[in-house]
C-alpha cells in the first residue's frame, strides 16, 4: 500500500459527514477546515521534582472548525444546521478527494475520522460578498487516523 507521494495540497483535502452507513458526503463548497487536537494534563510538583513540574496526560480532545460558501444545492448550511439542532453525534472525516478535480486519495493514504457534536453554526452575509458559514464540531469520541484500504 503506497498511496500518494509528495506534499499534500490543502485544496485536495475535503471535510466529509457520514450521511448514512458508510456514505460519506463532502460539505459543499468548503473553503477550509482546521483540526485541533489537545491533551488534558495534570501537573505534579513537589520537592523531589526540582524546578520543573511533571505532567501526566489524562485525556485527549479534538475540535474541527469548517468554513464553506452557502449554496442553494449540495450538502451544506441547512443540512448542518439541522444536525446541530438535533444535538446528536455525527461522524466526520477529513481526507483526500474521492472523485473530481485534483489529486484523489489512493489505497495507503491516511485520513482522520471521529464522532463529535456540532457546537456552533455561524452565518455571514456581507453586502457585496458571497454568503459563508462556519461550524464547530467538538469530540464525543476518539479521533482515529485511518488508512484507505479500497
Beta strands, then each sheet from edge to edge (+ up, - down):
strand 1: 13-20
strand 2: 23-26
strand 3: 30-44
strand 4: 54-69
strand 5: 90-96
strand 6: 110-124
strand 7: 132-147
sheet 1: 2+ 1- 5+ 6- 7+ 4- 3+
end
